[in-house]
Amino acid sequence: MGKGTKRAAVVFGALALGWLAIELAFKPLLDRARGAMDKSDPARDPDGDGDDASPPAKPPQAATADL
Protein backbone atom coordinates (compact mmCIF):
# COMPACT_ATOMS: atom_id res chain seq x y z
CA MET A 1 0.00 0.00 0.00
CA GLY A 2 1.20 3.45 -0.84
CA LYS A 3 1.45 6.39 1.50
CA GLY A 4 -1.72 8.03 0.10
CA THR A 5 -3.74 4.84 0.38
CA LYS A 6 -2.76 4.38 4.02
CA ARG A 7 -3.65 7.98 4.78
CA ALA A 8 -7.04 7.58 3.07
CA ALA A 9 -7.73 4.40 5.04
CA VAL A 10 -6.86 6.13 8.32
CA VAL A 11 -9.09 9.11 7.49
CA PHE A 12 -11.97 6.84 6.46
CA GLY A 13 -11.57 4.79 9.65
CA ALA A 14 -11.53 7.94 11.79
CA LEU A 15 -14.68 9.23 10.12
CA ALA A 16 -16.46 5.89 10.61
CA LEU A 17 -15.42 5.77 14.26
CA GLY A 18 -16.58 9.36 14.81
CA TRP A 19 -19.95 8.64 13.19
CA LEU A 20 -20.38 5.55 15.37
CA ALA A 21 -19.50 7.54 18.50
CA ILE A 22 -22.09 10.20 17.64
CA GLU A 23 -24.73 7.55 16.95
CA LEU A 24 -24.10 5.92 20.31
CA ALA A 25 -23.89 9.18 22.26
CA PHE A 26 -27.13 10.59 20.85
CA LYS A 27 -29.03 7.31 20.46
CA PRO A 28 -32.10 8.27 22.55
CA LEU A 29 -32.47 11.62 20.78
CA LEU A 30 -31.97 10.10 17.34
CA ASP A 31 -34.48 7.31 18.06
CA ARG A 32 -37.13 9.86 19.07
CA ALA A 33 -36.45 11.98 15.98
CA ARG A 34 -36.59 8.98 13.65
CA GLY A 35 -39.82 7.80 15.29
CA ALA A 36 -41.38 11.24 14.82
CA MET A 37 -40.38 11.25 11.15
CA ASP A 38 -41.91 7.79 10.68
CA LYS A 39 -45.22 9.02 12.14
CA SER A 40 -45.31 12.25 10.13
CA ASP A 41 -47.56 12.66 7.10
CA PRO A 42 -45.53 13.89 4.12
CA ALA A 43 -48.72 15.05 2.35
CA ARG A 44 -49.63 17.50 5.14
CA ASP A 45 -48.32 21.04 4.84
CA PRO A 46 -47.01 22.12 8.27
CA ASP A 47 -47.33 25.79 7.28
CA GLY A 48 -50.92 25.42 6.08
CA ASP A 49 -54.10 25.81 8.11
CA GLY A 50 -54.60 22.86 10.44
CA ASP A 51 -58.41 23.17 10.40
CA ASP A 52 -58.86 22.66 6.66
CA ALA A 53 -59.25 18.95 5.96
CA SER A 54 -60.20 19.42 2.30
CA PRO A 55 -57.64 19.09 -0.47
CA PRO A 56 -56.12 22.29 -1.82
CA ALA A 57 -58.22 24.28 -4.28
CA LYS A 58 -57.52 23.90 -7.97
CA PRO A 59 -55.91 26.91 -9.68
CA PRO A 60 -58.34 29.07 -11.64
CA GLN A 61 -58.75 28.13 -15.28
CA ALA A 62 -57.70 30.64 -17.89
CA ALA A 63 -60.66 32.29 -19.59
CA THR A 64 -60.86 31.52 -23.28
CA ALA A 65 -62.49 33.93 -25.68
CA ASP A 66 -64.59 32.45 -28.45
CA LEU A 67 -63.68 34.20 -31.66
C-alpha positions, 0 to 999 in steps of 0.5 A: 500500500502506498502512502496516500492509500494508508492515509485515506484508510486512516481518514476513512476509519476515523470518520467511521469511528466518529460517526459511530460515537455520535450515533451511540452518544445521541441514540435516545435523541436520534431514536425519538427523531426517527420515530417522529419522522416515521409518524409524520404525514408527508402530504400534510403542509405544516405551514398550512391551516390545520383546520382545513381537511379538504384538499387544496383548491384547484388553480383558476382556469384561464378564460378563453375567448370564443372568436 
